[in-house]
Amino acid sequence: MTNVLSVRDLKVSFASEAGRVDAVRGVSFDLEAGKTLGIVGESGSGKSVTSLAIMGLLDENAKVTGSIMYDGQELVGMSDKQLSVIRGNGMSMVFQDPLTSLTPVYTVGDQLIEALTVHRGLSKKDAWDRSVELLKLVGITEPERRMKSFPHEFSGGMRQRVVIAIAMANDPKLIICDEPTTALDVTIQAQILDLIEKAQDETGAAVIMITHDMGVVARTADDVLVMYAGKPVEHAPVRELFHKTRMPYSIGLLGAIPRVDKAEKEPLTPSRATRRCSSTCRTPARSPTAARSSWTPAAPRSRNCSPCRRARATCTRPPASARTRSRTAASSGACPSTPSAPSRRATSHGRPARSGRSRSR
């Protein structure tokens, strides 16, 4: 199969008052027709900037270098007029917020008809019939009446369906979905993902699914590109990424997925989430979120290191109220979780006196 999109060493930087900001630092991948590439990472990792660079929708102060080959054409260096012929026709985009991507003063039908008449040159009657067919295809009830409605009259899920209908109107070869389910509830998310898969089957397009949810990646993607700080840290097929993860950052992302089948026996309190499980280990015990937020390329971390396993298997820390330890017990090599016995020497008030050689933690 031929590659619909080939990206090589893509770099995007922005000029600011504080100097140059490198948002994307060397992204490379290939995407075949009918395949889905999931680009995943935390906020600010460069996912959306990568997609906007492919579409040519960045601001004028953005500097784009590298190579973006779409269907045998080099997109880097093209003018906005040249890209306008490709955008909406050969490649289209589903934005994160459908309310801001739809024009509020035009009806939904007008915006659908415009996408068809500009790129295909259809008559208004043919464009109207095709628009009604698209709304029916994406699950909008009473499409003839809804064609005359404005975007604010639709719910969030219905607006997203309209945006997907506009994206698939001209049977593009590439559909970029920039976190299309972020602002929707779980039930509507599943429906939108089904709809994107249906749009891919109808058009045969390649899809780039940009998200920070590894659950969405597991369901939709064929290959996964993990990004951190504007740079790809791992690129692998989806099964290999989930079963043979190599990078600590990817391990942290997978650990952040809620698991209802493996709930913890005791709740994860803030004290348990932040304490260290071993004096020789830098990884927070049983806290994938904390490990993910504190990970840096210069200081790799592992949630499965030997000190962590030994500490969890041999030592259970008592509550804070019982953590009284003596220096004598610590120097003798006893387990630090064993509380030292309080002194029995009573004071004049009937309370035990604190020994000068012991302290409470």
N, C-alpha and C positions, 0 to 999 in steps of 0.2 A: 504494500500500500504506500502511496506517495504521502509526503509530509505536507499538510496544509499550512503549518506554521513552523518556522525554524528560527529560534532566537539564539544568538551567539554573543557572549560577553557584553550583555546589555548593562550600561551604566547611566544613571540619571542623577544629576546634581542640581541644586538650586543655589542661586546667589542670595545672600542675606546680609544684614548689617553686621552680624558677627562673623561673617566669612562664608566659605562654601560649605554647603550641607550635602553630603552624599547619601541620597535616599535609597538607591539601588546600586549594588557593587558586584557586578559580574554575574548576571543570571544567564544561564544557557539551558535550553531544552528543545525537544522536537515533539510535534503533535500531529498524529495521523488522523485521517478522516474517520469519523465515527467513534473516536476514542475520547475519553474524558481525563483531563489532567487536573488534579486537585492541588492548589497552592494554599498551604496552611502555615499559620504562624500567628504570633500575638499582634496586638495593635501596634502600628509603627514599624513593622518588620519590612515594609516595602511591597506588600501584595497589591494594593490598589494602584500604587504608582507604576508598577510593572504593567498592569492592564491598561492604564491610561496612556502609557507610552506606546503600547501596541496600537491603540486606537487613534493616537495622535491628538489627544485631548488635554495635554498638559499646558500650563501657562507659558507665556513667552519667555519668562526668566529661567525656564528649565533647559538644561543642556543634556541632550541625549546622544550617547555614543554607542558604538557596537553595530550589530546587524539584526534586522527584523525582516525575515523573508516570508511574505505571505503569497502563496500560490505562484511562486517564481518571481515575485516583484519585491524589490527592496523598498521598505517603507521609510527608513531613516533618511531624512533629507528631502522628502516630498513636501510640497506646499499644501496648505490647508484646502485649496481648491481641488488638488489632485486626490487628497485623502477623502474628500466629500463624496467622490464617485464610488469609493470602496465602502465607506461607512454606511451602514444601513442596508447595503445591497450584498456585498461579499462577506462582511463581518458586522456583527451587531453586538449590543451590550445590554445586559439587564442590571440596572443600578440598584444600590442598596436601599435607597429611599424612593419608592415610586411616586410619592406625593410631590417631591421636588423635581423629578424627571419628567413629569407630565405638566403641560402648560395649563394653568388654572383657568384661563379665560377662553379656552377652546374646548369644545365638546370632545368626548372620546372618539366619536365617529370621525370628526374632522382630522384628528391627529392620525388615526389609522389610514384614512383616505390619502392624506398627504404623503405618508410613507410609501404608499403604493403608486401614486401618480408621479412622484418625483423620480423614482428609480425605474419604474416599469413603463411609464407613459400610458397607463390605462385610462379609459374614459371614466367619468364620475359614476356612471351606473355600474360598470364592471367593478370599479373600486369599492362601491357601496356593497355589492353582493359579496365580494371577497372579504370585506371587513366583517360583515354579518357572519360569514362562515368561520372566520378566525375567532370571533367572540364565542360562537357556539362550540368551537373546538377546544377552547380553554375553559369551558364550563360556566360561562356567563348565561344565566337564565334570561329569557325574553330579550334576545340580542337586538332585535329591531328597535325596541323602546330604549334600551340602554345605549344605543348609538347616539342618542340625543341628550344624554346625561353628561354632566360636568364631573371632573375628577373628585371634587369634594363630596359628591353624592354617593361615592363608592366607599366600601370598607377597605381596610388595609390589604386584606387578602385579595379582594376583587381588583384593586388598583395594580397589585403585583401581577395578576393574571392579564390585565390589559397591557402592561409593559412587556410581558412575555409574548403576547400576541403581536405586538409591534415588532419585536425582535425577530420573530419567525415569519413575518409577513412576506419577505422576498426570498425565502428559502436560502439563507446564507450558508456559507461553508464553515464559518466559525462563529460561535456564540460564547461571549464572555459573561459569566454570572458573578457579579461582585457582591458577595454575601447577600443573596436574595432572600434568605429566610431569617435574618437577624432580628428584624422588628416584628416578627409574627409569633403567635403562640404555637405550641407543639403540634396541635392538630392541623392547623393551616400549613405549618412547615412541611409535614408529610405530603399534603396535597400539592404544594408548590414543587416539591422534589419530583413527585410523580409526573407533574405537568412538564417539567424540564426534560425528563426522560422521554415523554411523549413527543415533545417538540424535536428532540434529537432523532427519534425514530422517523418522524414525518419528513424532516429535512435532510437527514444523513450527515448532519454537521458535526464538526469537532467542537468540544465544549471545554472551556476552562472554568473550573469551579473554585472560586476564591472564598475561603472560609477560615474560621479559627476553631471550628467544631470538628473534632476527629470522628465523631459519629456520622456526620454528613459525608466525610471523606470515605469512610468504610462502605457506605451505601452506594455512592455514585461514581467514585473515581476508579480508573484503571491504573494510573501512575500517580505518585504523590511527590511534590516538591516542597520540602520543609525550609522555611526562610527564618532567619534570625538576624536582626540588625542590618537589614538590607542585603544580606548575602545568603545564598543557598547553602545549607549545612547537610542536607541529605536528599537524595533523589533515587527512588526505588519504586518497583511495583507495589501495589497496595498490600498484597498478601505478605510480601517480604518485609515491608515496613512494620506491619503489625506483629509478625511472628519472629523476625530477626532484626530487631531495632539495634542500630549501632551507636547512634549519637545520644549523649545524655539529655540534650534538649528535647529530642523526640520522645525519649522515655518519660520525661516530665509531662509532655502533652498527652501521651497515652494514659499516664497515671491520673490526669485531671478529669478523665471521663467518669461520670457517676456510674457505679455498679450496684444495681439493686439486688443482684444475686449473691454478692459477697459483701454484705454489710458488716461493719465492725461490731464487736460485742459490746464495746464501751464507746460512748460518744467522743469525738475528737474535740477536746477543749482547747482554748488558745494556749494554755500552758503546755499541753502535750504537743501542740503543733509546732511550737517554737523551740523547745528544749532540744539539746543535742543528745543523741543516743550514745555517744562515746566521746571521751576527751580527745581521741586521736582522729575523729571523723568530723568533717566540715558539713556533712549533709544533715539537715533537720530530720528527726526520726518521724517516719510515717506521715510526711507532709509533702506530697508531690507539688502542691501549689507553691509552697515556699521554696522548694528546690528549683522550680521553674523560674520564679521571679528573681532569684539570686544567682542564676547561672551566668557565667561569662566565659567567652572562649579561652581566656587565659587560665581559668580555674575550673576544669571539668569536674563534675561531681557524679557520684554513683549512689543510687538508693539501695544497692545490693552488695555493698562492700563487706569484707569479713568482719571488721569491728562492729558494724551495725548488726549483723546477724548474731555475733557472740553476745553483744550487749542485750539484745532483745531476748535471747534464749536463756541467759544465765542470771540476769539481774532485773528486778522489777522495782522501780522506785516507789516508795510509799507516798502518801499525800503530804502536802507541805507542812501540815500541823505536826506530823511525826518525824520530820527530817531534822533530827538533832544528832549530830555526829561529834565525836571527840577526836582530837588530834592523835591520841594514842591508838585508836582503832584504825585510823587512816594510815598511820605509819607502820602498823603491824600487817598491813596487806588485806584486811577484812573487806568484805563487799561494802561499797559506800552507801548502798541502799539500806543497810542494817542500822536502825536508830540506836544511838548510845543510851544506856539507862540513865535517867536523871539521878542526881545525887540525893541521898536520903537524909542528909544533914538539914534539919529544920531551922528556920529562923524564929525570931520572937513572934512573928505574925503567923506562924504555922505553915508557911509555904517553904518548899525546898529551895535551898540556896544554890545559886549557879556557881559551878566550879570555875576557878580561874583558868583552868587548862582546857575547858570545853567551850564550845560556842554553838549557837543555833543558826542553821541556814534556812 
